[in-house]
C-alpha cells in the first residue's frame, strides 16, 4: 500500500470518527451537559466543603467526588432530555 493511500485511509477514518462523535454529542446533549456540570460541581464540593476527617467514602478524595457527581449529573440530564413521540 502506498503511503498516500494509507494517509488517505487514516484521514477518512478520522473524519468518519469525528462525524460519529459529533452525532452522539448532538443526540445526547442534555446528558453530556449534566455530566460536565456534575463533574464541576463535584470538584467544587470537594474543594470547598469536602471531608475534614477523611472518613467520607465519596467526598474524601477529589476524583471520587467528581466522578460521583458527574454520574448523578448525567442521570439527571438524561431525565430532562425531551422524548420524541412516534405517531402511528
Backbone as JSON Lines, residues from 0, in Angstrom:
{"i":0,"aa":"X","n":[0.85,-1.17,0.0],"ca":[0.0,0.0,0.0],"c":[0.9,1.24,0.0]}
{"i":1,"aa":"X","n":[0.54,2.15,-0.82],"ca":[1.29,3.4,-0.93],"c":[1.07,4.25,0.33]}
{"i":2,"aa":"X","n":[2.06,5.04,0.67],"ca":[1.97,5.89,1.86],"c":[0.81,6.86,1.76]}
{"i":3,"aa":"X","n":[0.6,7.42,0.58],"ca":[-0.5,8.36,0.39],"c":[-1.86,7.68,0.57]}
{"i":4,"aa":"X","n":[-1.96,6.43,0.14],"ca":[-3.2,5.69,0.35],"c":[-3.44,5.45,1.83]}
{"i":5,"aa":"X","n":[-2.38,5.12,2.55],"ca":[-2.51,4.9,3.99],"c":[-2.94,6.18,4.69]}
{"i":6,"aa":"X","n":[-2.35,7.3,4.3],"ca":[-2.73,8.59,4.89],"c":[-4.18,8.9,4.56]}
{"i":7,"aa":"X","n":[-4.6,8.6,3.33],"ca":[-5.99,8.81,2.95],"c":[-6.95,7.98,3.76]}
{"i":8,"aa":"X","n":[-6.6,6.73,4.02],"ca":[-7.45,5.86,4.84],"c":[-7.55,6.37,6.26]}
{"i":9,"aa":"X","n":[-6.43,6.8,6.81],"ca":[-6.44,7.34,8.17],"c":[-7.28,8.6,8.23]}
{"i":10,"aa":"X","n":[-7.14,9.48,7.25],"ca":[-7.9,10.72,7.24],"c":[-9.39,10.45,7.1]}
{"i":11,"aa":"X","n":[-9.76,9.51,6.22],"ca":[-11.17,9.18,6.04],"c":[-11.75,8.57,7.31]}
{"i":12,"aa":"X","n":[-11.01,7.71,7.98],"ca":[-11.48,7.13,9.23],"c":[-11.61,8.19,10.31]}
{"i":13,"aa":"X","n":[-10.68,9.14,10.34],"ca":[-10.74,10.22,11.33],"c":[-11.96,11.08,11.08]}
{"i":14,"aa":"X","n":[-12.24,11.4,9.84],"ca":[-13.41,12.2,9.5],"c":[-14.69,11.48,9.9]}
{"i":15,"aa":"X","n":[-14.76,10.2,9.61],"ca":[-15.94,9.41,9.97],"c":[-16.08,9.34,11.49]}
{"i":16,"aa":"X","n":[-14.97,9.17,12.19],"ca":[-15.0,9.11,13.65],"c":[-15.48,10.43,14.23]}
{"i":17,"aa":"X","n":[-15.0,11.54,13.7],"ca":[-15.43,12.85,14.19],"c":[-16.91,13.08,13.93]}
{"i":18,"aa":"X","n":[-17.41,12.62,12.77],"ca":[-18.83,12.75,12.48],"c":[-19.65,11.9,13.44]}
{"i":19,"aa":"X","n":[-19.17,10.72,13.77],"ca":[-19.86,9.85,14.72],"c":[-19.89,10.48,16.1]}
{"i":20,"aa":"X","n":[-18.76,11.01,16.55],"ca":[-18.7,11.65,17.87],"c":[-19.62,12.86,17.91]}
{"i":21,"aa":"X","n":[-19.62,13.67,16.86],"ca":[-20.48,14.84,16.79],"c":[-21.95,14.43,16.84]}
{"i":22,"aa":"X","n":[-22.3,13.38,16.12],"ca":[-23.67,12.89,16.12],"c":[-24.1,12.42,17.51]}
{"i":23,"aa":"X","n":[-23.22,11.68,18.19],"ca":[-23.54,11.2,19.53],"c":[-23.7,12.37,20.49]}
{"i":24,"aa":"X","n":[-22.82,13.36,20.41],"ca":[-22.91,14.51,21.3],"c":[-24.19,15.31,21.05]}
{"i":25,"aa":"X","n":[-24.59,15.46,19.79],"ca":[-25.8,16.2,19.48],"c":[-27.04,15.47,19.96]}
{"i":26,"aa":"X","n":[-27.03,14.16,19.86],"ca":[-28.19,13.38,20.29],"c":[-28.3,13.28,21.81]}
{"i":27,"aa":"X","n":[-27.2,13.46,22.52],"ca":[-27.19,13.32,23.98],"c":[-26.7,14.59,24.67]}
{"i":28,"aa":"X","n":[-27.05,15.75,24.14],"ca":[-26.5,17.0,24.68],"c":[-26.94,17.26,26.12]}
{"i":29,"aa":"X","n":[-28.12,16.86,26.52],"ca":[-28.56,17.07,27.9],"c":[-27.75,16.19,28.86]}
{"i":30,"aa":"X","n":[-27.49,14.96,28.46],"ca":[-26.7,14.06,29.29],"c":[-25.26,14.53,29.4]}
{"i":31,"aa":"X","n":[-24.68,14.95,28.28],"ca":[-23.3,15.45,28.28],"c":[-23.18,16.71,29.13]}
{"i":32,"aa":"X","n":[-24.15,17.61,29.01],"ca":[-24.15,18.83,29.83],"c":[-24.29,18.48,31.31]}
{"i":33,"aa":"X","n":[-25.14,17.51,31.62],"ca":[-25.3,17.08,33.0],"c":[-24.03,16.49,33.57]}
{"i":34,"aa":"X","n":[-23.3,15.71,32.77],"ca":[-22.03,15.13,33.21],"c":[-21.02,16.23,33.48]}
{"i":35,"aa":"X","n":[-20.92,17.21,32.57],"ca":[-19.95,18.29,32.73],"c":[-20.27,19.15,33.95]}
{"i":36,"aa":"X","n":[-21.53,19.52,34.11],"ca":[-21.93,20.34,35.25],"c":[-21.76,19.55,36.54]}
{"i":37,"aa":"X","n":[-22.12,18.28,36.53],"ca":[-21.97,17.44,37.71],"c":[-20.52,17.27,38.12]}
{"i":38,"aa":"X","n":[-19.63,17.07,37.14],"ca":[-18.21,16.91,37.45],"c":[-17.65,18.2,38.06]}
{"i":39,"aa":"X","n":[-18.02,19.33,37.49],"ca":[-17.57,20.6,38.05],"c":[-18.12,20.8,39.46]}
{"i":40,"aa":"X","n":[-19.39,20.48,39.66],"ca":[-20.0,20.6,40.98],"c":[-19.33,19.66,41.99]}
{"i":41,"aa":"X","n":[-19.0,18.46,41.57],"ca":[-18.34,17.51,42.46],"c":[-16.96,17.98,42.88]}
{"i":42,"aa":"X","n":[-16.21,18.52,41.94],"ca":[-14.89,19.03,42.28],"c":[-14.99,20.24,43.2]}
{"i":43,"aa":"X","n":[-15.92,21.13,42.9],"ca":[-16.11,22.3,43.76],"c":[-16.59,21.9,45.16]}
{"i":44,"aa":"X","n":[-17.45,20.91,45.23],"ca":[-17.91,20.42,46.53],"c":[-16.73,19.87,47.34]}
{"i":45,"aa":"X","n":[-15.88,19.08,46.69],"ca":[-14.71,18.54,47.38],"c":[-13.77,19.64,47.84]}
{"i":46,"aa":"X","n":[-13.53,20.62,46.96],"ca":[-12.55,21.66,47.31],"c":[-13.09,22.65,48.34]}
{"i":47,"aa":"X","n":[-14.39,22.92,48.33],"ca":[-14.95,23.92,49.25],"c":[-15.48,23.31,50.54]}
{"i":48,"aa":"X","n":[-16.09,22.16,50.47],"ca":[-16.71,21.54,51.66],"c":[-15.94,20.3,52.05]}
{"i":49,"aa":"X","n":[-15.87,19.34,51.14],"ca":[-15.07,18.13,51.35],"c":[-15.37,17.36,52.62]}
{"i":50,"aa":"X","n":[-14.36,16.67,53.09],"ca":[-14.47,15.84,54.27],"c":[-13.21,16.05,55.1]}
{"i":51,"aa":"X","n":[-13.35,16.69,56.23],"ca":[-12.18,17.05,57.04],"c":[-11.5,15.82,57.66]}
{"i":52,"aa":"X","n":[-12.27,14.81,58.0],"ca":[-11.69,13.66,58.7],"c":[-11.14,12.59,57.76]}
{"i":53,"aa":"X","n":[-11.58,12.6,56.51],"ca":[-11.12,11.59,55.56],"c":[-11.88,10.28,55.63]}
{"i":54,"aa":"X","n":[-12.96,10.24,56.42],"ca":[-13.72,9.0,56.56],"c":[-14.94,8.95,55.64]}
{"i":55,"aa":"X","n":[-15.19,10.02,54.93],"ca":[-16.33,10.04,54.0],"c":[-15.96,9.24,52.75]}
{"i":56,"aa":"X","n":[-16.8,8.3,52.39],"ca":[-16.48,7.4,51.27],"c":[-16.4,8.11,49.93]}
{"i":57,"aa":"X","n":[-17.27,9.08,49.71],"ca":[-17.31,9.71,48.39],"c":[-16.51,11.0,48.36]}
{"i":58,"aa":"X","n":[-16.62,11.84,49.36],"ca":[-16.05,13.18,49.27],"c":[-14.67,13.31,49.9]}
{"i":59,"aa":"X","n":[-14.05,12.23,50.32],"ca":[-12.73,12.34,50.94],"c":[-11.63,12.52,49.9]}
{"i":60,"aa":"X","n":[-11.85,12.09,48.67],"ca":[-10.86,12.2,47.6],"c":[-11.51,12.92,46.43]}
{"i":61,"aa":"X","n":[-10.77,13.81,45.77],"ca":[-11.36,14.66,44.73],"c":[-11.92,13.86,43.56]}
{"i":62,"aa":"X","n":[-11.25,12.78,43.14],"ca":[-11.71,12.07,41.94],"c":[-12.98,11.27,42.21]}
{"i":63,"aa":"X","n":[-13.15,10.77,43.42],"ca":[-14.41,10.06,43.73],"c":[-15.58,11.02,43.73]}
{"i":64,"aa":"X","n":[-15.38,12.17,44.33],"ca":[-16.43,13.18,44.38],"c":[-16.79,13.65,42.97]}
{"i":65,"aa":"X","n":[-15.78,13.88,42.15],"ca":[-16.0,14.36,40.79],"c":[-16.74,13.32,39.96]}
{"i":66,"aa":"X","n":[-16.32,12.06,40.03],"ca":[-16.97,11.01,39.26],"c":[-18.39,10.77,39.74]}
{"i":67,"aa":"X","n":[-18.6,10.75,41.05],"ca":[-19.94,10.53,41.6],"c":[-20.91,11.62,41.15]}
{"i":68,"aa":"X","n":[-20.49,12.87,41.28],"ca":[-21.35,13.97,40.87],"c":[-21.55,13.98,39.36]}
{"i":69,"aa":"X","n":[-20.54,13.58,38.58],"ca":[-20.68,13.51,37.13],"c":[-21.72,12.46,36.74]}
{"i":70,"aa":"X","n":[-21.69,11.31,37.4],"ca":[-22.7,10.27,37.12],"c":[-24.09,10.76,37.5]}
{"i":71,"aa":"X","n":[-24.21,11.39,38.66],"ca":[-25.52,11.91,39.08],"c":[-26.0,13.0,38.12]}
{"i":72,"aa":"X","n":[-25.1,13.86,37.67],"ca":[-25.46,14.89,36.7],"c":[-25.89,14.29,35.38]}
{"i":73,"aa":"X","n":[-25.2,13.24,34.93],"ca":[-25.58,12.57,33.7],"c":[-26.95,11.92,33.79]}
{"i":74,"aa":"X","n":[-27.22,11.31,34.93],"ca":[-28.55,10.71,35.13],"c":[-29.63,11.78,35.14]}
{"i":75,"aa":"X","n":[-29.37,12.88,35.82],"ca":[-30.34,13.96,35.87],"c":[-30.54,14.58,34.49]}
{"i":76,"aa":"X","n":[-29.45,14.75,33.75],"ca":[-29.54,15.3,32.4],"c":[-30.31,14.39,31.46]}
{"i":77,"aa":"X","n":[-30.13,13.09,31.62],"ca":[-30.86,12.15,30.75],"c":[-32.35,12.13,31.07]}
{"i":78,"aa":"X","n":[-32.7,12.43,32.32],"ca":[-34.12,12.54,32.68],"c":[-34.75,13.75,32.02]}
{"i":79,"aa":"X","n":[-33.99,14.85,31.93],"ca":[-34.51,16.09,31.36],"c":[-34.57,16.09,29.84]}
{"i":80,"aa":"X","n":[-33.93,15.11,29.21],"ca":[-33.91,15.05,27.75],"c":[-35.32,14.88,27.22]}
{"i":81,"aa":"X","n":[-35.71,15.74,26.28],"ca":[-37.06,15.58,25.72],"c":[-37.17,14.29,24.93]}
{"i":82,"aa":"X","n":[-38.31,13.65,25.04],"ca":[-38.53,12.39,24.33],"c":[-39.26,12.66,23.02]}
{"i":83,"aa":"X","n":[-38.97,11.88,22.03],"ca":[-39.62,12.01,20.72],"c":[-40.75,10.98,20.66]}
{"i":84,"aa":"X","n":[-41.93,11.46,20.43],"ca":[-43.09,10.57,20.36],"c":[-43.33,10.19,18.9]}
{"i":85,"aa":"X","n":[-43.45,8.9,18.65],"ca":[-43.73,8.43,17.29],"c":[-45.23,8.39,17.09]}
{"i":86,"aa":"X","n":[-45.65,8.94,15.97],"ca":[-47.07,8.9,15.63],"c":[-47.33,7.66,14.78]}
{"i":87,"aa":"X","n":[-48.4,7.06,15.02],"ca":[-48.62,5.94,14.14],"c":[-49.62,5.05,14.65]}
